[in-house]
Amino acid sequence: MVRYSGTKFAVKAISEGLRVEVAKDNIRVTTLYPGAVESELKYGSSDPEASENIQAFYKAYEIPASSVARAIAMPLRTRRGSYQRDYATPYPPRILVGL
């Protein structure tokens, strides 16, 4: 879990820095943090207790992959200068797209 969380944080930090660096060139950087996306990931733990907890979490909060796809496409279809910095879907946990 530490490696996963650390890697996710590193990607966010690099993306935020890149966003600032390339803004002068009219380049947008988008980050997406979807949470429990419908996938095979929920079956990946070999620890029985962790697996049970993950399954329960996904049962309560799983986001359809199609919702994530729409969240990814949204900033690509949005005209420059008319987009929100963060975008959230109605599914918990929220999908945030930083622009």
C-alpha positions in Angstrom: 0.0 0.0 0.0 2.9 2.4 0.8 4.4 1.9 -2.7 1.0 2.4 -4.4 0.2 5.6 -2.4 3.7 7.0 -2.8 3.6 6.4 -6.6 0.2 8.0 -6.9 1.4 11.0 -4.9 4.6 11.3 -7.1 2.5 11.3 -10.3 0.3 14.0 -8.8 3.3 16.2 -7.8 5.0 15.8 -11.2 1.8 16.5 -13.0 1.1 19.7 -11.0 4.7 20.9 -11.6 4.4 20.1 -15.3 1.0 22.0 -15.5 2.7 25.1 -14.2 5.7 24.7 -16.5 3.8 24.2 -19.8 0.9 26.6 -19.2 2.9 29.4 -20.9 2.9 27.2 -24.1 -0.9 26.8 -24.0 -0.6 23.1 -23.0 -3.1 21.7 -20.5 -2.2 18.9 -18.1 -5.0 16.8 -16.7 -4.9 14.4 -13.8 -7.5 11.9 -12.9 -8.0 10.2 -9.5 -11.0 7.8 -10.0 -10.9 5.6 -6.9 -12.6 2.2 -7.0 -12.9 1.7 -10.8 -14.7 -1.4 -12.0 -11.8 -3.7 -12.9 -10.0 -6.9 -11.8 -7.9 -4.9 -9.3 -10.3 -5.8 -6.5 -9.3 -9.4 -6.9 -5.5 -8.8 -6.6 -4.8 -9.1 -2.9 -3.4 -12.4 -1.5 -4.2 -11.4 2.1 -7.7 -12.8 3.0 -8.5 -9.9 5.4 -7.4 -7.2 3.0 -9.2 -9.0 0.2 -12.5 -9.0 2.2 -12.1 -5.3 3.0 -11.3 -4.4 -0.6 -14.3 -6.4 -1.8 -16.6 -4.5 0.7 -15.2 -1.2 -0.4 -15.7 -1.9 -4.1 -19.3 -3.2 -3.4 -20.1 0.2 -1.7 -18.2 2.6 -4.0 -17.3 0.9 -7.3 -17.4 3.4 -10.3 -18.3 2.0 -13.7 -15.4 2.2 -16.1 -17.6 4.0 -18.6 -17.9 6.9 -16.1 -14.1 7.2 -15.9 -13.9 7.2 -19.7 -16.4 10.1 -19.8 -14.3 12.0 -17.2 -11.2 11.5 -19.3 -12.9 12.6 -22.5 -14.5 15.7 -20.9 -11.4 18.0 -20.8 -10.5 16.8 -24.3 -13.8 18.1 -25.7 -13.7 21.4 -23.7 -12.6 24.6 -25.4 -9.5 26.2 -23.9 -10.3 28.7 -21.2 -13.8 27.4 -20.5 -13.0 24.4 -18.4 -13.2 23.7 -14.7 -10.1 23.0 -12.7 -11.7 20.0 -11.0 -14.4 17.7 -12.4 -16.4 15.2 -10.2 -18.8 12.5 -11.2 -21.9 11.8 -9.0 -20.4 8.4 -7.9 -18.5 8.3 -4.6 -15.6 8.5 -4.3 -15.5 11.4 -6.6 -13.6 11.5 -9.9 -11.4 14.6 -9.8 -9.8 15.9 -13.0 -7.4 18.7 -12.4 -6.9 20.9 -15.5 
